[in-house]
């Protein structure tokens, strides 16, 4: 019974807390200075303006999507994305 309560509590805790893992894979050449995370655009389509692809971002997220978006912005900004 005690093990069941502990497992239940751990399950509830994991549902309440969100888990996100972001991976950045560089696909372009060069090193770019970091940018501000607030400048990062998260888009579902390609932009109309000219751009250089510097990498791909993938995320495994569970929980609040806004936390995952913020983590994406931080990781992308660190490699110079905008």
Beta strands, then each sheet from edge to edge (+ up, - down):
strand 1: 19-26
strand 2: 55-62
sheet 1: 1+ 2-
end
